[in-house]
Amino acid sequence: MQQLGTPLLKDSLLRSFENGLEGQFLESRSRYSSKAASMSANSRGGLIVEADEAQLALRPLFGKGLALKPTIGDHPDFLHLRGTDDVCYCAITTLFMDIESSTRLSLLFPLEEVRRIKNAFIQTAIQIVRCFDGHVHRIMGDAVMAYFGGPMVKPEDAAINGVNCAATLQVFAEQIVGPKLSTMGFNHEFGIRIGLDHGPEKAVLWSSYGYPGVEEVTATSFFVDVAAKLQHAASRNRSMVGGSLVDTLDFPESLVAIKRVKRDGSPVEIPFVQPNHTDQHGTAINYRQWRLSTYEYLKCTPLSSTKLIESGSIPALRVFAEVYDEDRVERQGSYFAASRIVPKNRWIKFTVAIPYLPQLPYTIRCSAKNHGTEAWNKNPVDGDAHSRDYEIRTQEQHERFSHWEKTKYRGLHYLTIEVRTSHGVQFRTTFGVYVE
């Protein structure tokens, strides 16, 4: 279900940040600290979840279920490697995020104030990572490193969670943190930079580093390292993604852009990660980097119906989606917009909840737009795009409306649903579906 309106989301993220500013989770500053003093680390994590609203507001939007306790350190799926020489291979999506120009902040404002702002942001960032089933691996001053995925997670789902997390972090920084700091008289533009990439199974080695008792379980991979370089390449409040992640999802080119900088007054494209390393033969690897078009992407996610992003003058609809088997008999669960991968040859049943009964008759138009190599190889003209109009003449048709689509092609695809009356388009929602 794509939640309509959800004004509480913006309020919840703001309260999460304000709790951090007020030191709600720090020693001697709140009821939380007095309760937490006698608790185990695991129990304290549960108490933070109860007190912080970010997960409670975000996870239901993406069909994620109950909130997860905040954790940090070794990835829980690889703890068996700790203190050993054992290794294993497993795909992973890596996110690096840092607060842009934070070093300069320490020169402009009192250190206590800088620390208060940075820590409040990082606290909510941890919650947002957990919203998308991510695991915080390290906090490095003003930076956060997080993993998405594991042995029991489909690589595509790890990449999807990483993209959704990066987009949400960017919106949080721009739409919540920046305006809040302005009201506090903070006259320095706040921003973050994000780098994100996906490493396939054969290219990510998990092992323990250090001495027994002084060790860390982490991943060795070009794709983990390059996520940090992508973060450095990002400009303020922008996310850079690597070529492997784009290929893993067959991500639409319309949702990414080539990085451009100005040199001698003219724009110059930088399509590859810098420095452009060479292989063992001295050949440049030309590893692609892309700037995520965050707000365009979010139009096909559950955040499109919240107050965090502009949705235009046409109100959104509630859209419900259910996955069925190839015979349209066995229901295989609900689907939330752009939240996870769906296998091919499944049927998705879409229904809508219109806030009121429009004047009869009216029309519901369902327009499917496919992306990705497979769709465009099948139909080079329009990627097998299609639409269908349903004329609604009775209240029974209004109440029983449904539309079916089959998952045919790999990639991220859109279904746009419009309610049209004699006065024009009254409602519109674009619903994203990732196909395996």
C-alpha positions in Angstrom: 0.0 0.0 0.0 1.2 3.5 -0.8 0.2 5.6 2.1 -1.6 8.8 1.2 -0.4 12.1 2.7 1.4 10.7 5.7 2.0 14.2 7.1 3.3 12.4 10.2 6.4 11.3 8.4 7.8 14.8 8.1 6.9 15.5 11.7 8.4 12.2 12.9 11.7 12.8 11.2 11.8 16.3 12.6 11.1 15.1 16.1 13.9 12.5 15.7 16.4 15.2 14.8 15.1 17.5 17.6 15.5 14.6 20.1 19.1 14.4 19.1 19.6 18.2 19.5 18.1 18.0 23.0 20.3 15.1 24.0 17.4 12.7 24.6 19.6 9.7 24.3 22.7 11.0 26.2 23.8 10.5 29.7 22.3 12.7 32.5 20.1 14.5 30.0 16.9 12.5 29.9 14.6 9.9 31.3 16.1 7.6 28.6 19.5 7.7 30.3 18.2 6.9 33.7 16.2 3.9 32.4 19.1 2.7 30.2 21.7 2.8 32.9 20.8 -0.6 34.2 20.0 -2.2 30.9 22.0 -4.4 28.6 23.1 -3.0 25.2 20.3 -5.1 23.5 17.6 -3.7 25.8 18.9 -0.2 25.4 18.5 -0.6 21.6 14.9 -1.5 22.1 14.3 1.6 24.2 15.8 3.8 21.6 13.4 2.4 19.0 10.5 3.2 21.3 11.7 6.7 21.8 12.7 7.5 18.2 10.0 7.9 15.6 11.9 7.7 12.4 11.6 4.0 11.9 8.1 3.8 13.2 7.1 6.3 10.5 9.2 5.1 7.6 9.3 1.3 7.7 5.5 0.8 7.2 5.6 2.9 4.1 8.0 0.4 2.5 6.3 -2.7 3.9 9.2 -3.4 6.3 7.4 -4.4 9.4 8.5 -3.7 12.9 11.3 -1.3 13.8 14.8 -2.8 14.1 17.1 -2.1 17.0 20.1 0.2 16.1 23.4 -1.6 16.0 27.0 -0.9 15.0 30.1 -2.9 14.3 30.6 -6.3 12.6 27.9 -7.4 10.2 25.8 -9.9 12.2 25.8 -12.4 9.4 29.6 -12.8 9.5 30.3 -12.9 13.2 31.6 -16.5 12.8 34.6 -15.1 11.0 35.7 -13.0 14.0 39.2 -13.8 15.2 39.8 -16.5 12.6 41.5 -16.9 9.2 38.3 -18.1 7.6 36.9 -16.2 4.7 33.7 -16.2 2.7 32.2 -14.5 -0.3 28.9 -12.6 -0.3 27.4 -9.8 -2.3 26.9 -6.5 -0.5 25.8 -2.9 -1.1 27.9 -0.3 0.6 26.9 3.3 1.6 29.2 6.0 2.7 27.8 9.3 3.9 29.5 12.3 5.4 28.5 15.9 6.5 29.8 18.3 3.9 32.3 21.0 5.0 32.1 19.8 8.6 35.8 20.7 9.2 34.9 24.4 8.5 32.0 24.2 10.9 34.5 23.8 13.7 36.2 27.1 12.7 32.9 29.0 12.6 30.9 27.8 15.7 31.6 26.6 19.2 32.7 23.0 19.3 29.9 22.0 21.7 27.4 23.3 19.2 29.0 21.6 16.2 29.1 18.3 18.0 25.5 18.7 19.1 24.3 19.2 15.5 26.5 16.5 13.9 25.5 13.9 16.5 21.8 14.7 16.2 22.0 14.2 12.4 24.0 11.0 12.7 21.6 9.6 15.3 18.6 9.9 12.9 20.8 8.7 10.0 21.4 5.5 11.9 17.7 5.1 12.3 17.1 5.7 8.5 19.7 3.1 7.7 17.9 0.6 9.9 14.6 1.6 8.2 15.9 0.0 5.1 17.3 -3.1 6.8 20.9 -1.7 6.7 23.6 -2.3 9.2 25.8 0.6 10.4 29.4 -0.7 10.2 31.3 2.4 11.4 30.9 6.0 12.5 34.0 8.0 11.5 33.7 11.4 13.1 31.1 13.1 10.8 30.7 10.0 8.5 28.7 6.8 8.5 29.5 3.6 6.7 26.7 1.1 6.3 26.1 -2.3 4.6 22.9 -3.6 3.0 22.5 -7.3 2.3 23.8 -10.6 3.5 23.7 -14.3 2.7 19.9 -14.5 3.0 19.2 -11.3 1.0 18.8 -11.1 -2.7 21.5 -8.9 -4.2 18.9 -6.8 -6.0 17.0 -6.2 -2.7 20.3 -5.1 -1.1 20.8 -2.6 -3.9 17.2 -1.4 -3.7 17.4 -0.8 0.0 20.6 1.1 -0.5 19.1 3.4 -3.1 16.0 4.0 -1.0 18.1 4.8 2.0 20.4 7.2 0.1 17.4 9.1 -1.3 15.7 9.3 2.1 18.9 10.6 3.8 19.3 13.3 1.1 15.7 14.4 1.5 16.1 14.4 5.3 19.1 16.6 5.1 17.5 19.1 2.7 13.9 19.2 3.8 14.2 18.6 7.6 17.7 19.4 8.9 18.5 22.5 6.8 15.3 24.4 7.6 15.4 23.4 11.3 19.0 24.7 11.6 18.0 28.0 9.9 15.3 28.6 12.5 18.0 28.1 15.1 20.0 30.9 13.5 22.6 28.5 12.1 23.8 30.6 9.1 25.8 27.9 7.4 24.3 25.8 4.7 24.0 22.2 6.0 24.6 19.4 3.5 25.7 15.8 3.1 27.4 13.7 0.4 26.6 10.1 -0.3 28.4 7.3 -2.2 26.7 4.0 -3.0 27.7 0.9 -4.9 27.0 -2.8 -5.1 29.6 -5.6 -5.1 28.6 -9.0 -6.6 29.2 -12.2 -4.6 32.5 -13.2 -6.3 34.0 -9.7 -5.8 33.4 -9.3 -2.1 35.6 -11.2 0.4 34.5 -11.2 4.1 37.1 -11.8 6.8 38.5 -10.7 10.1 41.2 -8.0 10.3 43.5 -7.3 13.3 44.6 -9.4 16.3 42.3 -11.9 18.2 40.4 -9.7 20.7 41.3 -6.5 18.7 39.6 -7.3 15.4 37.0 -6.2 13.0 35.0 -8.3 10.5 34.7 -6.4 7.3 34.6 -6.7 3.5 37.5 -6.5 1.1 36.3 -5.4 -2.3 36.9 -2.8 -5.0 33.2 -2.0 -4.8 33.3 -1.3 -1.1 36.3 1.0 -1.6 34.8 2.8 -4.6 31.7 3.7 -2.6 34.0 5.9 -0.5 35.4 7.5 -3.6 31.9 8.1 -4.9 31.0 9.9 -1.7 34.0 12.2 -2.2 32.9 12.9 -5.7 29.4 13.9 -4.7 28.5 17.5 -4.3 26.4 18.9 -1.5 23.1 17.0 -0.9 23.8 14.7 -3.8 24.2 10.9 -4.1 26.7 9.3 -6.5 26.2 5.6 -7.4 28.5 3.2 -9.1 28.2 1.4 -12.4 27.8 -2.0 -10.7 24.7 -0.9 -8.8 23.2 0.6 -11.9 23.9 -2.7 -13.8 22.6 -4.9 -10.9 19.1 -3.2 -11.1 19.3 -2.2 -14.8 18.5 1.2 -13.3 16.8 3.6 -15.7 19.2 6.1 -17.4 16.5 8.7 -16.9 17.1 8.5 -13.1 20.9 9.1 -13.2 23.1 11.7 -14.8 26.7 12.1 -15.7 28.7 14.3 -13.2 29.6 17.7 -14.7 32.1 20.3 -13.4 33.1 23.7 -14.7 36.6 24.1 -16.0 37.7 27.4 -17.5 34.0 28.4 -17.5 32.9 25.5 -19.5 31.0 22.3 -18.4 33.1 19.1 -18.5 31.7 15.6 -18.1 33.4 13.2 -15.7 31.8 9.8 -16.4 34.4 7.7 -14.6 35.5 7.5 -11.0 38.6 9.5 -10.3 41.5 8.7 -10.3 40.8 6.4 -13.3 42.8 3.4 -12.1 44.5 1.0 -14.5 44.5 -2.8 -14.4 47.5 -5.1 -14.4 48.0 -4.4 -18.1 48.0 -0.7 -17.6 44.6 -0.2 -19.2 42.3 2.4 -17.6 39.3 0.6 -16.1 36.8 3.4 -16.9 34.6 2.6 -14.0 31.3 4.5 -14.4 29.9 6.9 -11.8 26.5 8.4 -11.9 24.6 11.2 -10.0 21.3 9.9 -8.7 18.3 12.0 -9.8 16.9 11.7 -6.3 13.7 13.6 -6.5 12.8 12.2 -9.9 13.3 8.7 -8.5 11.3 9.3 -5.4 8.2 10.1 -7.5 7.7 6.3 -8.0 8.3 5.4 -4.3 6.0 5.7 -1.2 7.6 9.1 -0.4 5.8 10.6 -3.4 2.6 10.8 -1.4 4.2 12.5 1.6 5.0 16.1 2.3 8.7 15.5 1.9 8.7 16.0 -1.8 6.7 18.1 -4.2 4.1 16.0 -6.0 2.6 18.7 -8.1 -0.8 20.2 -8.1 -2.6 16.9 -8.7 -3.3 14.9 -5.5 -2.0 11.3 -5.1 -4.1 8.2 -4.8 -3.8 5.3 -2.4 -2.6 2.4 -4.4 -2.6 -1.2 -3.2 -0.6 -3.9 -4.9 -0.6 -7.7 -4.5 1.6 -10.2 -6.1 0.1 -13.4 -7.6 1.6 -16.5 -9.3 1.7 -16.9 -13.1 -1.9 -18.3 -13.1 -3.3 -15.4 -11.1 -4.5 -17.8 -8.4 -2.1 -17.9 -5.5 -1.6 -14.6 -3.7 2.1 -14.2 -2.8 2.0 -11.1 -0.7 1.6 -7.4 -0.8 4.0 -5.1 -2.8 4.9 -1.6 -1.7 6.2 0.8 -4.4 9.8 0.4 -5.4 10.5 -1.6 -2.2 11.9 -5.0 -3.4 12.5 -7.2 -6.4 9.7 -9.3 -7.9 10.4 -12.4 -10.0 9.4 -12.5 -13.6 6.2 -14.1 -14.8 4.2 -12.9 -11.8 1.0 -10.9 -11.9 0.5 -7.8 -9.8 -3.1 -6.8 -9.0 -3.5 -3.0 -8.5 -6.4 -1.5 -6.7 -7.0 2.1 -5.6 -8.8 4.0 -2.9 -10.3 7.2 -4.2 -11.2 9.6 -1.3 -14.7 10.2 -2.7 -17.0 9.0 -5.5 -16.4 11.2 -8.5 -19.3 12.2 -10.6 -20.2 9.3 -12.8 -19.2 8.3 -15.3 -15.4 8.8 -14.9 -12.3 7.1 -16.3 -9.4 5.4 -14.6 -6.3 5.3 -16.9 -3.5 2.9 -16.2 -0.3 3.5 -18.2 2.7 1.2 -17.9 6.2 2.4 -18.8 9.0 -0.1 -19.0 12.7 0.5 -18.6 15.8 -1.7 -19.0 17.5 -3.6 -21.8 15.1 -6.5 -22.0 12.0 -4.3 -22.6 13.7 -2.1 -25.2 15.2 -5.1 -27.0 11.6 -6.5 -27.2 10.2 -3.2 -28.5 12.8 -0.7 -29.6 10.1 1.9 -30.3 8.6 2.4 -26.8 9.9 -0.5 -24.6 6.5 -2.2 -24.8 4.7 0.7 -23.1 0.9 0.4 -23.0 -2.1 1.9 -21.4 -5.8 1.1 -20.7 -8.8 3.2 -19.9 -11.5 1.9 -17.6 -14.9 3.7 -17.8 -16.5 3.7 -14.4 -20.3 4.0 -14.8 -21.6 2.5 -11.5 -20.8 2.6 -7.8 -20.1 -1.1 -8.0 -17.5 -0.6 -10.7 -16.0 2.1 -8.6 -15.7 -0.1 -5.6 -14.5 -3.3 -7.4 -12.0 -1.7 -9.7 -8.7 -3.6 -10.3 -5.9 -3.6 -12.9 -3.4 -6.4 -13.6 0.1 -6.2 -14.9 2.6 -9.1 -15.6 6.2 -8.9 -14.6 7.9 -9.5 -18.0 11.2 -7.6 -18.1 14.1 -7.0 -15.8 14.4 -3.5 -14.4 12.4 -0.7 -12.7 9.1 -0.1 -14.3 6.3 2.4 -13.7 2.5 2.1 -13.6 0.8 5.6 -13.6 -2.8 5.6 -12.5 -5.0 8.6 -13.2 -8.6 9.4 -12.3 -10.1 11.5 -15.0 -13.4 13.3 -15.0 -15.0 15.8 -17.4 -13.0 18.4 -15.4 -9.6 16.8 -16.2 -7.2 14.7 -14.1 -8.3 14.6 -10.5 -5.8 12.2 -9.0 -2.5 10.7 -10.2 0.1 8.3 -8.7 3.1 6.7 -10.2 4.0 3.3 -8.7 7.4 1.8 -9.2 8.0 -2.0 -9.6 11.4 -3.6 -9.6 11.5 -6.9 -11.6 14.2 -9.5 -11.3 
